[in-house]
């Protein structure tokens, strides 16, 4: 497939925002159950929610660049019964609204205890945050299923597609949370950084699993099925047209196999290997610049990973149109 950079920025920025919000709720939950004995001020969570909204807003801005008719975008949710894209369009503003409410509660000091179970109390903000986590996971599911539900694109049609969207979002979100903590909440650096390392490592395992699976795929379509000619030997010498078309532009990336290999090893290094090393070093030495560098390199790698994700999908029509 031909990767659209607007979709690449949409999915990566949105994943960071979702992961960052889940990191904030993790920190708040830890303080409630006293796994962390120093509770951060409400403003920490309010500004963190603002950062989440910034990532969501940037993702929404990027999304408009791949709409053929932006003025009709309001119609998108109408097909929610059958379309994962419509469901994503509903889940995204829902998640954003919950984050906004969560931030307002902390900023204006509107928090209060809602229920107490034993020694564990649930405040209003934490309750809203838990609902936000559910909304975030729903959004991850909708985004991943947009691609996983397309059965004829075999590289996408796997549960690993959804799993990788979730794990990469958590890895990048917790890494950004670690950067945020280095400047505003030093007591949370180890917690955020530790989870960032765990999620980055797990994301590496699941992404590599998807790469191994895709490398072993046997295409269901062949040149015989593509043109409907039942013959044992078929050799295509032309694509059937003298010029380019929508089919030749939108369903193939146009890059050689060597370029794809370069991108693959590039994102494996920049999303997983380098950030793991820098995060471990940054946590050990308590150097903010190193942790910030880990986040920057990881995001650049995520852009490469998402480009490869789209480019690796082999549309069956390319069996016919890819040959010039």
Residue pairs with C-beta under 8 A, 6 or more apart in sequence:
1 153
1 250
1 251
1 252
1 253
1 310
1 311
1 313
1 314
1 315
2 249
2 250
2 251
2 252
2 253
2 254
2 310
2 311
3 253
3 306
3 307
3 309
3 310
3 311
4 65
4 66
4 310
5 65
6 62
6 63
6 64
6 65
6 66
7 62
7 63
7 66
7 306
7 310
8 303
8 306
8 307
8 310
9 58
9 59
9 62
9 303
10 59
10 60
10 62
10 63
10 66
11 59
11 143
11 165
11 306
12 172
12 299
12 302
12 303
12 306
13 55
13 56
13 58
13 59
13 62
14 55
14 56
14 59
14 92
14 139
14 143
14 169
15 140
15 165
15 168
15 169
15 172
15 173
15 302
16 55
16 169
16 172
16 173
16 176
16 299
17 52
17 53
17 54
17 55
17 56
17 59
17 173
18 52
18 95
18 136
18 139
18 140
18 169
18 173
19 169
19 170
19 171
19 172
19 173
19 174
19 176
19 177
19 199
20 48
20 51
20 52
20 55
20 173
20 174
20 176
20 177
20 180
21 48
21 49
21 52
21 95
21 99
21 102
21 129
21 132
21 133
21 136
21 173
22 133
22 136
22 170
22 173
22 174
23 173
23 174
23 176
23 177
23 192
23 195
24 45
24 48
24 49
24 52
24 129
24 177
25 126
25 129
25 130
25 132
25 133
26 191
26 195
27 36
27 40
27 177
27 185
27 188
27 191
27 192
28 45
28 125
28 126
28 129
29 126
30 36
30 191
31 37
31 38
31 39
31 40
32 120
32 121
32 122
32 123
32 126
33 120
36 187
36 188
36 191
38 187
40 185
40 187
40 188
42 106
42 107
42 109
42 111
42 125
43 106
43 107
44 184
44 185
45 102
45 103
45 106
45 125
46 103
46 104
46 106
46 107
47 184
48 103
48 177
48 180
49 99
49 100
49 102
49 103
49 106
50 103
51 176
51 180
52 99
53 96
53 99
53 100
53 103
56 92
56 95
56 96
56 99
60 92
64 70
64 73
67 73
76 85
76 86
76 89
77 86
77 89
77 90
78 86
79 85
79 86
80 86
80 87
80 90
84 142
84 145
84 146
84 149
85 142
85 146
87 142
88 139
88 142
88 143
88 146
91 135
91 138
91 139
91 142
92 139
94 135
95 132
95 135
95 136
95 138
95 139
98 128
98 131
98 132
98 135
99 132
101 128
102 125
102 128
102 129
102 132
104 110
105 111
105 124
105 125
105 128
106 125
110 124
111 123
111 124
111 125
112 123
112 124
113 121
113 122
113 123
113 124
114 122
114 123
114 124
114 127
115 121
115 122
116 122
137 166
140 162
140 165
140 166
140 169
141 162
143 165
144 161
144 162
144 163
144 164
144 165
144 166
145 162
147 153
147 156
147 161
147 313
148 156
148 157
148 158
148 159
148 161
148 162
149 157
150 156
150 157
151 157
152 220
152 221
152 315
152 316
153 313
153 314
153 315
154 214
154 217
154 219
154 220
154 314
155 214
155 217
155 312
155 313
155 314
156 313
158 210
158 213
160 206
160 209
160 210
160 213
161 210
163 206
164 203
164 206
164 207
164 210
167 199
167 202
167 203
167 206
167 207
168 203
168 207
168 271
168 302
168 305
170 195
170 199
170 203
171 196
171 199
171 200
171 202
171 203
171 271
171 275
171 298
172 295
172 298
172 299
172 302
174 192
174 193
174 195
174 196
174 199
175 196
175 200
175 275
175 279
175 291
175 294
175 295
175 298
176 295
177 188
177 192
177 196
178 189
178 192
178 193
178 196
178 279
178 282
178 291
178 294
178 295
179 288
179 291
179 292
179 295
180 192
181 187
181 188
181 189
181 192
181 193
182 189
182 288
182 291
182 292
183 288
189 283
189 286
189 291
190 283
193 279
193 282
193 283
193 291
194 283
196 275
196 279
197 276
197 279
197 280
197 283
200 271
200 272
200 275
200 276
200 279
200 298
201 272
201 276
203 271
203 272
204 268
204 271
204 272
204 276
207 268
207 271
207 272
207 305
208 268
211 264
214 312
219 314
219 316
219 319
220 316
221 316
221 319
222 319
223 234
223 236
223 319
223 320
224 230
224 231
224 234
226 316
226 317
226 319
226 320
227 234
227 320
236 320
236 323
237 323
238 323
238 324
239 248
239 320
239 321
239 322
239 323
239 324
240 320
240 321
241 248
245 321
247 317
247 321
248 321
248 322
251 315
251 317
251 318
251 321
252 315
252 318
252 321
252 322
253 310
253 311
255 311
260 308
260 311
260 312
263 304
263 307
263 308
263 311
264 308
266 301
266 304
267 301
267 302
267 304
267 305
267 308
269 301
270 297
270 298
270 300
270 301
270 304
271 298
271 301
271 302
271 304
271 305
272 301
274 294
274 297
274 298
274 301
275 294
275 295
275 297
275 298
275 301
278 290
278 291
278 293
278 294
278 297
279 291
279 294
281 287
281 290
282 288
282 290
282 291
282 294
283 291
